[in-house]
Structures are given as C-alpha cells and as structure tokens.
Amino acid sequence: MSEGLPPGIEPVMRVPATPTQANTGGDIFGGWLMAQVDIAGSIPAVLRARGRVVTVAVKDMTFLKPVYVGDMVSLYAAVAATGRTSITVDVQVYVQRNPVALETHKISDARLTYVAVDEKGRPRSLPDVG
Ligand SMILES: CC(C)(COP(=O)(O)OP(=O)(O)OC[C@H]1O[C@@H](n2cnc3c(N)ncnc32)[C@H](O)[C@@H]1OP(=O)(O)O)[C@@H](O)C(=O)NCCC(=O)NCCS
C-alpha cells in the first residue's frame, strides 16, 4: 500500500476521510484537511520544541486535487527551519483510494510556523539539539 507515496519516509499521520467530513458537494471539506495539516505539522514541532507549541502562521497551503470520502489520507511533516522560538514545518498530503486498483495522489503542500511556548503561553527559546 505504499505505491506512489514518498519513498524512505513515514507519514506522521494517516487518517481515513469519512462521510462526516464531506461538504455539500460530497467531497471532503477543505477546513477538515487544514485541521489535519495543522495537527500533522505540530508533531515534529512539538518534538523539536520538547514541549508545547502554538500555530502562529499558515504561510502557504495549496489544494492540488480534491479528497473524496473513503480516501486514506497520509500526512508527511518535517522541520524546514528554526528560529529562536519558532519552528517552520513543511507538510505534504497524499491520498490513496480504490485499494483494488490502487491510486495515489498528492493532494496538498503546506508550510506552517509554530512557536514554542511556556506554561503561560509566552514564547520560549528552543532547546539546543544534541
Ligand atoms: C504565537 C505567539 C505566542 C507569539 O507571541 P509574540 O509575542 O507575537 O511573540 P514574538 O513576536 O516574540 O514572536 C515569536 C516568534 O514567532 C515568529 N512569528 C511571529 N509572527 C509570525 C508570522 N506571522 N509568521 C512567521 N513567524 C512569526 C517570530 O518571528 C518569532 O520567531 P523567532 O523567535 O524564531 O525569531 C502569540 O502571537 C499567540 O499566542 N498567538 C496565538 C496562537 C494560537 O492561539 N494559535 C492557534 C490559533 S487557533
């Protein structure tokens, strides 16, 4: 089931698109996909920050193709850059559909920036990575 997916890396999340996520046209609501992208991007950000992060900016997000009910959505996320308190993450989204004659499609590219925060929600410096 990995045909057509990026080789050599694992998705940070896989989630099925269900009828409850559909818009009035029957495709998947873009806002649901944006939420999945935000969650996926936060995973490497939290690991890099060694703690809580908040999303400060969605720098870019493209919807290349529609997502349909029944698609298996795979989200890949990796840190692209860091600052003093911020972490910028690139997210790529693929879907796989029709397991009998499997199709894989790239659905979205996104870049988001997260900020490491303390218990009061104030920016905190990223820890050194050894
Ligand atoms: C994120 C937040 C803590 C930043 O607080 P702040 O006082 O503006 O902090 P700063 O100005 O010191 O900026 C912190 C970092 O964010 C970066 N940043 C701020 N705005 C940014 C933007 N629009 N795009 C990219 N990076 C941005 C800064 O460059 C800085 O990075 P660095 O330390 O690596 O140089 C604050 O804006 C906040 O709480 N926002 C709401 C977050 C949230 O609720 N997200 C979920 C929405 S549903």
The ligand as an SDF file (V2000), in Angstrom:
LIG
                    3D

 48 50  0  0  0  0  0  0  0  0999 V2000
    2.4370   32.8140   18.8610 C   0  0  0  0  0  0  0  0  0  0  0  0
    2.5370   33.8770   19.9630 C   0  0  0  0  0  0  0  0  0  0  0  0
    2.7990   33.1870   21.3020 C   0  0  0  0  0  0  0  0  0  0  0  0
    3.7090   34.7860   19.5890 C   0  0  0  0  0  0  0  0  0  0  0  0
    3.7410   35.7960   20.5510 O   0  0  0  0  0  0  0  0  0  0  0  0
    4.5260   37.1640   20.2090 P   0  0  0  0  0  0  0  0  0  0  0  0
    4.5270   37.9800   21.4430 O   0  0  0  0  0  0  0  0  0  0  0  0
    3.9830   37.7340   18.9510 O   0  0  0  0  0  0  0  0  0  0  0  0
    5.9800   36.6250   20.0020 O   0  0  0  0  0  0  0  0  0  0  0  0
    7.1960   37.2110   19.1410 P   0  0  0  0  0  0  0  0  0  0  0  0
    6.8630   38.4910   18.4460 O   0  0  0  0  0  0  0  0  0  0  0  0
    8.3610   37.1820   20.0880 O   0  0  0  0  0  0  0  0  0  0  0  0
    7.3770   36.0880   18.0170 O   0  0  0  0  0  0  0  0  0  0  0  0
    7.7190   34.7710   18.3940 C   0  0  0  0  0  0  0  0  0  0  0  0
    8.2260   34.0640   17.1580 C   0  0  0  0  0  0  0  0  0  0  0  0
    7.1510   33.9500   16.2380 O   0  0  0  0  0  0  0  0  0  0  0  0
    7.5720   34.4370   14.9610 C   0  0  0  0  0  0  0  0  0  0  0  0
    6.4240   34.9980   14.2920 N   0  0  0  0  0  0  0  0  0  0  0  0
    5.5330   35.8980   14.7600 C   0  0  0  0  0  0  0  0  0  0  0  0
    4.6090   36.1580   13.8190 N   0  0  0  0  0  0  0  0  0  0  0  0
    4.9060   35.3810   12.7490 C   0  0  0  0  0  0  0  0  0  0  0  0
    4.3270   35.2040   11.4650 C   0  0  0  0  0  0  0  0  0  0  0  0
    3.2360   35.8750   11.0930 N   0  0  0  0  0  0  0  0  0  0  0  0
    4.9130   34.3320   10.6260 N   0  0  0  0  0  0  0  0  0  0  0  0
    6.0190   33.6540   10.9890 C   0  0  0  0  0  0  0  0  0  0  0  0
    6.6190   33.7710   12.1980 N   0  0  0  0  0  0  0  0  0  0  0  0
    6.0580   34.6420   13.0500 C   0  0  0  0  0  0  0  0  0  0  0  0
    8.6200   35.4850   15.2840 C   0  0  0  0  0  0  0  0  0  0  0  0
    9.4530   35.7310   14.1690 O   0  0  0  0  0  0  0  0  0  0  0  0
    9.3380   34.8070   16.4270 C   0  0  0  0  0  0  0  0  0  0  0  0
   10.2140   33.8120   15.9180 O   0  0  0  0  0  0  0  0  0  0  0  0
   11.7600   33.6560   16.4120 P   0  0  0  0  0  0  0  0  0  0  0  0
   11.7550   33.7450   17.9120 O   0  0  0  0  0  0  0  0  0  0  0  0
   12.1610   32.2970   15.9480 O   0  0  0  0  0  0  0  0  0  0  0  0
   12.5340   34.7600   15.7710 O   0  0  0  0  0  0  0  0  0  0  0  0
    1.2140   34.7410   20.0450 C   0  0  0  0  0  0  0  0  0  0  0  0
    1.1030   35.5190   18.8650 O   0  0  0  0  0  0  0  0  0  0  0  0
   -0.0220   33.8650   20.2000 C   0  0  0  0  0  0  0  0  0  0  0  0
   -0.2830   33.3600   21.2900 O   0  0  0  0  0  0  0  0  0  0  0  0
   -0.7780   33.6830   19.0960 N   0  0  0  0  0  0  0  0  0  0  0  0
   -1.9530   32.8060   19.1310 C   0  0  0  0  0  0  0  0  0  0  0  0
   -1.5210   31.3630   18.8410 C   0  0  0  0  0  0  0  0  0  0  0  0
   -2.7310   30.4760   18.7160 C   0  0  0  0  0  0  0  0  0  0  0  0
   -3.6380   30.5330   19.5330 O   0  0  0  0  0  0  0  0  0  0  0  0
   -2.7360   29.6280   17.6720 N   0  0  0  0  0  0  0  0  0  0  0  0
   -3.8480   28.8010   17.3900 C   0  0  0  0  0  0  0  0  0  0  0  0
   -4.8990   29.5630   16.6810 C   0  0  0  0  0  0  0  0  0  0  0  0
   -6.4120   28.6600   16.6280 S   0  0  0  0  0  0  0  0  0  0  0  0
  1  2  1  0
  2  3  1  0
  2  4  1  0
  2 36  1  0
  4  5  1  0
  5  6  1  0
  6  7  2  0
  6  8  1  0
  6  9  1  0
  9 10  1  0
 10 11  2  0
 10 12  1  0
 10 13  1  0
 13 14  1  0
 14 15  1  0
 15 16  1  0
 15 30  1  0
 16 17  1  0
 17 18  1  0
 17 28  1  0
 18 19  1  0
 18 27  1  0
 19 20  2  0
 20 21  1  0
 21 22  1  0
 21 27  2  0
 22 23  1  0
 22 24  2  0
 24 25  1  0
 25 26  2  0
 26 27  1  0
 28 29  1  0
 28 30  1  0
 30 31  1  0
 31 32  1  0
 32 33  2  0
 32 34  1  0
 32 35  1  0
 36 37  1  0
 36 38  1  0
 38 39  2  0
 38 40  1  0
 40 41  1  0
 41 42  1  0
 42 43  1  0
 43 44  2  0
 43 45  1  0
 45 46  1  0
 46 47  1  0
 47 48  1  0
M  END
$$$$
